Amino acid sequence: MQEREIDCIIRGKVQDVGYRFFVKKEAEVLDLVGYVQNEEDGTVSVVAQGKKEDLEKFIEKMKKGPYFSRVDEVNVSWSDKLQDALTEFEII
């Protein structure tokens, strides 16, 4: 099955609430590779690669977030072309 890639921007109360650690854990459970990072504007950005079905589950998890977070919006861009050959999921 073809690997897909998503590029996401998450808005809400998503910094200083364990959101990046939550995203990394969920990505590893679904066997996805990529990265998550805080942005200066208070958003969190995520790039993830994997099977389409797993990425769809991942997006749903990101919409919920950890207990202390509040996710207002998850903007997702899909691509069939992988930016880089990533080998793990990391927090940047």
C-alpha positions in Angstrom: 0.0 0.0 0.0 1.3 3.4 -0.9 2.6 5.7 1.8 1.0 9.1 2.1 2.1 12.3 3.9 0.2 14.9 5.9 1.3 18.3 6.9 -0.8 19.7 9.8 -1.2 23.0 11.7 -3.0 22.6 15.0 -4.5 25.7 16.7 -5.8 26.1 20.2 -4.3 25.5 23.7 -1.6 23.1 22.4 1.6 24.4 23.8 2.8 23.7 27.4 0.1 21.0 27.9 2.0 17.9 26.7 0.5 18.0 23.2 3.8 17.2 21.4 4.4 14.2 23.6 0.8 13.0 23.1 1.3 13.3 19.3 4.5 11.4 19.3 3.0 8.6 21.4 0.0 8.3 19.1 2.2 8.3 16.0 4.3 5.5 17.4 1.2 3.4 18.2 0.1 3.8 14.6 3.7 3.1 13.2 4.0 6.5 11.6 7.2 8.5 11.0 7.6 12.3 11.0 7.9 15.1 13.5 6.0 17.5 15.7 7.2 21.0 16.7 6.0 24.1 18.5 5.7 27.2 16.3 6.4 30.8 17.5 2.8 31.8 16.8 1.5 29.3 19.4 0.5 26.6 17.0 1.9 23.1 16.6 3.0 21.7 13.3 3.1 18.0 12.4 4.5 16.1 9.4 3.6 12.5 9.3 4.0 9.6 6.8 2.3 6.3 6.7 -0.7 4.4 5.4 -3.8 6.5 4.6 -6.0 4.6 7.1 -3.4 5.1 9.9 -3.0 8.8 9.1 -6.8 9.3 9.2 -6.9 7.7 12.7 -3.9 9.9 13.7 -5.8 13.1 12.6 -8.8 12.1 14.8 -6.4 11.6 17.8 -4.8 15.0 17.2 -8.3 16.7 17.1 -8.9 15.3 20.7 -5.4 16.0 22.1 -4.3 15.2 25.7 -6.4 16.1 28.7 -5.1 19.6 29.4 -5.2 20.7 25.8 -7.9 22.4 23.8 -7.8 21.8 20.1 -9.7 24.5 18.1 -8.6 23.6 14.6 -6.5 21.0 12.7 -5.6 22.0 9.2 -4.4 19.1 7.1 -2.7 19.0 3.7 -2.4 15.6 2.0 0.3 14.6 -0.4 1.2 11.4 -2.3 4.9 12.6 -2.5 7.0 12.2 0.6 9.2 15.2 1.4 12.0 13.1 2.9 12.5 9.4 3.8 11.9 9.7 7.5 12.7 6.8 9.8 11.1 7.6 13.1 8.7 10.1 14.8 10.5 12.8 16.7 9.8 16.0 18.7 11.7 19.0 17.4 
